[in-house]
Amino acid sequence: LPGAATLLCLVDVLHAFAIEEKGDVFKRMACPSFLMFDNAAYLADMTFELPCNCKPEEVSSVVWYFQKDMGSHKTTVLTDFAGTVVVDSGHIHTGSNVLKRFSIRMFSLIVFRAQVTDSGHYLCGTKQGDFFYAYDVDVQPTKDITVAFVDRGQHVQDDYTKKLFSLFTTFWDWTRCDRCGVRGEQRRIGLCYVQSAQLHPRYRTAVPNVTSCGSRAVPARFQHPVHLRTPEVAIRSCLTPCLKEKAPEEGVLSISNVIAKLGEKPWLPRVPVQFHQ
């Protein structure tokens, strides 16, 4: 009985921590008076999470909406109006409809194995249609992706510059070496970005006048040359030693396993998840 009571306390503590942590975010961040779209870019087949960064204190549940283009009359509702949609990530197939590949947890929207067709506007709001926060999501294709093997002297794509805009690649950090004790590989994903003073002002970006190439902020007249540039991946060899794990003291392992299990997010698949900051 004492052990069971301890486990129940751990569950309550973890759940309360998650609720309190999310509540603090809402207290720190006021909703914008004019709805803006935060730019976020991903590579196809990735899983990404979009937090609803603000909401009125009296709102206890949110509804997520998907809209392909601004002003479009076709809007997809991504919820069961209770915020309790659960997806078994082990049964998600590439190319399936987004309605079968999403989940909502703690007001955040999670889209599994994102497809290029998932690009568009994602809005967090209420079932009455009041919107609090919005994203401009750009899912870039893996088809025709440019690959550069650094060890062979191959180079990534050069920047492309015109009078009114320029195209370049923004690279993520190198992945960890995929093997230890023997020669392995590291990869670095690069996504296409555009810099221009002509971007739509309603879209918010981390760097002024810079957004991802598939963003709705890019003027239509730039889109043909922009679409010709593909994402890329750089690959290099690596060698890292295998670390020996120190065996925990007797009795410590079981309780740490319990805490780790309780702290897991069961709705996340065993693939990297990109959290929008």
C-alpha positions as CSV (number, residue, x, y, z in Angstrom):
1,L,0.0,0.0,0.0
2,P,2.7,2.6,0.8
3,G,4.2,1.8,-2.7
4,A,0.9,2.3,-4.4
5,A,0.4,5.6,-2.5
6,T,3.8,6.8,-3.6
7,L,3.0,5.9,-7.3
8,L,-0.3,7.8,-7.1
9,C,1.5,10.8,-5.6
10,L,4.0,10.7,-8.5
11,V,1.2,10.7,-11.1
12,D,-0.5,13.6,-9.4
13,V,2.8,15.6,-9.2
14,L,3.6,15.0,-12.9
15,H,0.1,15.9,-14.0
16,A,-0.1,19.0,-11.8
17,F,3.4,20.1,-13.0
18,A,2.2,19.8,-16.6
19,I,-0.9,21.8,-16.0
20,E,0.9,24.5,-13.9
21,E,3.7,24.8,-16.5
22,K,1.2,25.4,-19.3
23,G,-0.8,27.8,-17.1
24,D,2.3,29.9,-16.5
25,V,2.8,30.2,-20.3
26,F,-0.7,31.7,-20.7
27,K,-0.2,34.1,-17.8
28,R,3.1,35.3,-19.3
29,M,1.8,35.8,-22.8
30,A,-1.1,38.0,-23.8
31,C,-3.0,37.2,-27.0
32,P,-2.3,39.6,-29.8
33,S,-5.0,42.1,-30.6
34,F,-4.5,41.4,-34.3
35,L,-4.0,37.8,-35.4
36,M,-0.6,37.2,-36.9
37,F,0.8,34.0,-38.4
38,D,4.0,32.5,-36.9
39,N,6.2,30.9,-39.6
40,A,7.3,27.3,-39.0
41,A,9.0,25.1,-41.6
42,Y,9.5,21.3,-41.5
43,L,10.6,18.5,-43.8
44,A,8.0,16.0,-45.1
45,D,7.5,12.9,-42.9
46,M,8.5,14.7,-39.8
47,T,6.2,15.0,-36.7
48,F,5.7,18.5,-35.4
49,E,4.0,20.1,-32.4
50,L,2.4,23.6,-32.4
51,P,1.7,25.1,-29.0
52,C,-1.3,27.3,-28.5
53,N,0.8,30.0,-26.9
54,C,-2.1,32.1,-25.6
55,K,-5.7,31.9,-24.6
56,P,-8.1,33.8,-22.3
57,E,-8.0,32.5,-18.8
58,E,-11.7,31.4,-18.8
59,V,-11.2,29.1,-21.8
60,S,-10.7,25.5,-20.6
61,S,-10.4,23.7,-24.0
62,V,-9.3,24.7,-27.5
63,V,-10.2,23.8,-31.1
64,W,-7.6,23.8,-33.9
65,Y,-8.5,24.8,-37.4
66,F,-6.7,24.2,-40.7
67,Q,-7.0,26.6,-43.6
68,K,-5.0,26.2,-46.8
69,D,-4.9,29.9,-47.7
70,M,-5.8,33.1,-46.0
71,G,-9.5,34.0,-46.7
72,S,-10.3,30.5,-47.9
73,H,-13.9,29.4,-47.3
74,K,-12.8,25.8,-46.8
75,T,-11.7,25.3,-43.2
76,T,-11.0,21.9,-41.6
77,V,-11.7,21.4,-37.9
78,L,-9.0,19.4,-36.2
79,T,-10.7,18.3,-33.0
80,D,-13.6,16.4,-31.5
81,F,-14.6,19.6,-29.7
82,A,-13.3,18.1,-26.5
83,G,-9.6,18.3,-27.2
84,T,-9.3,14.6,-26.5
85,V,-8.4,13.1,-29.9
86,V,-5.8,10.3,-29.5
87,V,-3.9,8.9,-32.4
88,D,-2.0,5.5,-32.3
89,S,1.2,6.6,-33.9
90,G,2.1,3.0,-34.7
91,H,-0.7,2.8,-37.3
92,I,-0.1,6.0,-39.2
93,H,0.6,5.7,-42.9
94,T,2.4,8.1,-45.1
95,G,0.0,10.0,-47.3
96,S,-3.1,9.5,-45.1
97,N,-5.4,12.4,-44.5
98,V,-4.3,14.9,-41.8
99,L,-7.6,14.1,-40.0
100,K,-6.1,10.7,-39.3
101,R,-2.6,12.0,-38.3
102,F,-3.2,14.6,-35.5
103,S,-3.6,14.7,-31.8
104,I,-4.3,17.5,-29.3
105,R,-2.6,17.5,-25.9
106,M,-2.4,20.3,-23.3
107,F,-3.8,22.7,-26.0
108,S,-0.9,21.8,-28.4
109,L,-1.6,20.4,-31.9
110,I,0.6,17.4,-32.9
111,V,0.7,16.4,-36.6
112,F,2.3,13.1,-37.3
113,R,4.3,12.3,-40.5
114,A,3.5,15.7,-42.0
115,Q,2.9,15.9,-45.8
116,V,3.5,18.7,-48.2
117,T,-0.3,19.0,-48.4
118,D,-0.4,19.8,-44.7
119,S,1.2,23.2,-45.5
120,G,-1.1,26.1,-44.7
121,H,-2.6,28.0,-41.7
122,Y,-3.2,26.4,-38.3
123,L,-5.4,28.4,-35.9
124,C,-6.0,27.8,-32.2
125,G,-9.4,29.0,-31.0
126,T,-12.8,28.0,-29.6
127,K,-15.6,26.0,-31.2
128,Q,-17.4,29.4,-31.5
129,G,-14.7,30.5,-34.0
130,D,-12.8,32.9,-31.8
131,F,-9.0,32.7,-32.7
132,F,-6.2,33.3,-30.2
133,Y,-3.0,32.1,-32.0
134,A,-2.0,31.1,-35.5
135,Y,0.8,29.5,-37.5
136,D,1.9,29.6,-41.2
137,V,3.3,26.0,-41.6
138,D,5.5,25.1,-44.6
139,V,6.1,21.4,-45.1
140,Q,8.9,21.1,-47.7
141,P,9.1,18.0,-49.9
142,T,11.7,15.3,-49.7
143,K,11.3,14.5,-53.4
144,D,14.3,15.7,-55.5
145,I,16.1,16.7,-52.2
146,T,19.7,17.7,-52.8
147,V,22.3,15.5,-51.1
148,A,25.9,16.6,-50.5
149,F,28.5,14.1,-49.2
150,V,31.0,16.4,-47.4
151,D,33.8,13.8,-47.2
152,R,33.8,13.6,-51.0
153,G,34.2,17.4,-51.3
154,Q,30.6,18.0,-52.4
155,H,29.1,21.3,-51.5
156,V,25.7,22.5,-50.5
157,Q,23.7,24.8,-52.8
158,D,24.9,28.3,-53.3
159,D,22.7,31.2,-52.4
160,Y,20.5,32.6,-55.2
161,T,20.2,36.4,-55.4
162,K,17.9,38.6,-57.4
163,K,17.1,42.3,-57.1
164,L,14.0,41.9,-54.9
165,F,14.8,38.6,-53.1
166,S,17.4,36.0,-52.3
167,L,17.2,32.3,-51.6
168,F,19.4,30.4,-49.2
169,T,19.4,27.3,-47.1
170,T,19.2,27.3,-43.3
171,F,20.7,24.2,-41.8
172,W,19.8,22.5,-38.5
173,D,22.4,21.0,-36.2
174,W,24.2,17.9,-37.1
175,T,22.5,14.7,-35.9
176,R,24.4,12.5,-33.4
177,C,26.7,9.9,-34.9
178,D,24.5,6.9,-35.8
179,R,27.0,4.3,-34.6
180,C,29.6,4.1,-31.8
181,G,33.0,2.4,-31.8
182,V,33.0,2.2,-35.6
183,R,32.8,4.8,-38.4
184,G,29.2,6.1,-38.7
185,E,27.3,9.0,-40.3
186,Q,25.9,12.3,-39.3
187,R,23.3,14.2,-41.3
188,R,22.3,17.9,-41.4
189,I,19.0,18.9,-42.8
190,G,18.7,22.2,-44.7
191,L,15.4,24.0,-45.5
192,C,14.8,26.6,-48.1
193,Y,14.4,30.2,-47.0
194,V,13.8,33.5,-48.8
195,Q,14.8,37.0,-47.8
196,S,12.9,40.0,-49.2
197,A,11.4,43.3,-48.1
198,Q,8.3,42.4,-50.1
199,L,6.9,39.7,-47.7
200,H,3.3,40.0,-46.5
201,P,3.2,42.0,-43.2
202,R,0.7,39.7,-41.5
203,Y,3.2,36.9,-41.2
204,R,5.6,36.9,-38.2
205,T,9.1,35.6,-38.6
206,A,12.0,35.0,-36.3
207,V,14.3,37.2,-38.4
208,P,12.8,40.3,-40.1
209,N,12.2,40.0,-43.9
210,V,13.1,36.2,-43.8
211,T,10.6,33.3,-44.1
212,S,10.6,29.8,-45.4
213,C,10.2,29.3,-49.2
214,G,6.7,27.7,-48.9
215,S,5.3,30.4,-46.6
216,R,2.1,32.2,-47.6
217,A,4.0,35.4,-46.9
218,V,6.0,35.0,-50.2
219,P,4.5,37.1,-53.0
220,A,3.0,35.1,-55.9
221,R,5.4,36.7,-58.4
222,F,8.4,35.2,-56.6
223,Q,7.0,31.7,-56.3
224,H,8.2,30.2,-59.5
225,P,12.0,30.6,-58.9
226,V,11.4,29.8,-55.2
227,H,9.8,26.5,-56.0
228,L,12.8,25.5,-58.1
229,R,15.0,25.4,-55.0
230,T,14.8,22.1,-53.0
231,P,15.6,21.3,-49.4
232,E,19.0,19.6,-48.9
233,V,20.9,17.3,-46.6
234,A,24.6,17.2,-45.9
235,I,26.2,13.9,-44.9
236,R,29.6,13.3,-43.3
237,S,31.4,10.5,-41.6
238,C,31.9,10.4,-37.8
239,L,33.6,8.3,-35.2
240,T,32.5,8.4,-31.6
241,P,33.4,6.1,-28.6
242,C,30.8,3.9,-27.0
243,L,30.0,5.1,-23.5
244,K,29.7,2.6,-20.7
245,E,26.6,3.2,-18.6
246,K,27.2,3.1,-14.9
247,A,24.9,0.5,-13.2
248,P,22.6,2.2,-10.7
249,E,22.4,1.0,-7.1
250,E,20.0,-1.8,-6.2
251,G,16.5,-0.5,-5.8
252,V,17.2,2.8,-7.6
253,L,16.6,1.4,-11.1
254,S,13.0,0.3,-10.5
255,I,11.8,3.7,-9.1
256,S,13.6,5.6,-11.9
257,N,11.9,3.4,-14.5
258,V,8.5,4.2,-12.9
259,I,9.2,7.9,-13.0
260,A,10.4,7.8,-16.6
261,K,7.3,5.9,-17.7
262,L,5.0,8.3,-15.9
263,G,6.8,11.2,-17.5
264,E,6.5,9.9,-21.0
265,K,4.2,11.4,-23.7
266,P,2.4,8.3,-24.9
267,W,0.9,10.0,-27.9
268,L,4.4,10.7,-29.5
269,P,5.8,8.2,-32.0
270,R,9.4,6.9,-31.7
271,V,10.6,9.4,-34.3
272,P,12.1,12.9,-33.8
273,V,9.4,15.5,-33.0
274,Q,10.0,19.1,-33.9
275,F,8.6,21.5,-31.3
276,H,7.9,25.0,-32.5
277,Q,9.6,27.5,-30.2
